[in-house]
Amino acid sequence: MNEEIVNFYDNYLDKLKVENNRHRWVFNSIDKFIPKGKVLDIGCGTGITSRYLAKGDRDVVALDISPKLIEYAEKLNSHFGRVKYFVGDICEFTWIEPFDSILMVDVLEHLEMVKIPELFEVLRNVSHETTVIYLNIPSENVIRYLKQNRPELLQIVDNPVSAKHIFNWFEEIGFVPAYFQLYWQQYVEYLFVTKESYNEMMRGAF
């Protein structure tokens, strides 16, 4: 685990406390795409998304690299017995049973690129044949603009990640895009399903 990155997010607490319009967009997408069941919330931060997931009768495992963010999340959501919080690096994460859904909101762009293969191996290991994965990130153009014009707004790791790369990474672990959308000219959300699920949906459609 990179201690410099951990320290950065330990000191990022004040910027992550308040629910905003972006959270509300994600909540709407959760209502549309995330079924009840077991959910893994990767990079849960202060637990705002985890709390909303739990309100929808979902059992949530929430993971973040920052001990201070997890400590705050546990205090904020102590009345939700359906959320279990853990401090850890997603690239080192293991779990006995697979998850029905996996969320990554503002996570992929903050990973060091050398760790991407490790992340996707974990995603493969914690999925089953009907798992859905929801991804929400800034568009690559936004990150490139900030790097050139407003670098002070970037986090310690902030990589522009193209849709082409995302599709290729997911395809390598057996997932295909079921939905994606650019919104507010800044962010992109994706929903991935397994190839088995997609083929089953197509058989029902034709």
C-alpha positions, 0 to 999 in steps of 0.5 A: 500500500502506497503510504503517500497516497494513504496520507493524501486521502487521510487529509482529504476528509473535509472535501468529501463530507458533503453530499452534492449533485454528483452524488444524487446523479449516482443515487439515481443510477443506483436505483436504475441499475443496482439490484438488491443483494451483496454489493462491493463499494470500492473507494467508498470515501466517507460512506455517502454512497454506501449509506444510500446502497444500504437504504435500498435493502442491500448488504454492502461491503465498503472499502477505502484506502484511507483509515480516516475516511473509513473512521468517519464513514463508520460514525456517519453510518453507524445506524446502518447494520447493512454496511461493513467497512474495511480499510484496504487497497482494492488491488490486495482485496480478497473475499470468500463469496462473490458480489452481485454488484460492484461500484467504482465511483471516482476510483479508476482514474486515481489508481496508478496505471501499473496496478490496473491489471491487479484491480481487474484480476480482483474484479474477476475473482469477486464476480459471478455469472450475473454480477453487474459493475457500475463505473463513474469517472471524469471524462478523459478530456476533463482530466487532460484539461485540468492537467494543462490548466488547473493542476491544483485541482487534481488529486495525487493520482489523476489519470485520463482514462479512455473508454477504449481502454476501459472496454478492453480491460473489462473484456479481458475479464469477461464483461461487456458494456450494457450502458454508458453515458456522458453527462454534464460534459464532464463525467461518464458512467458505465454499466458492465455485465458478464458476457453470459448475462448479455447473451441471455438478454439478447436471446430474450430480445430476439 
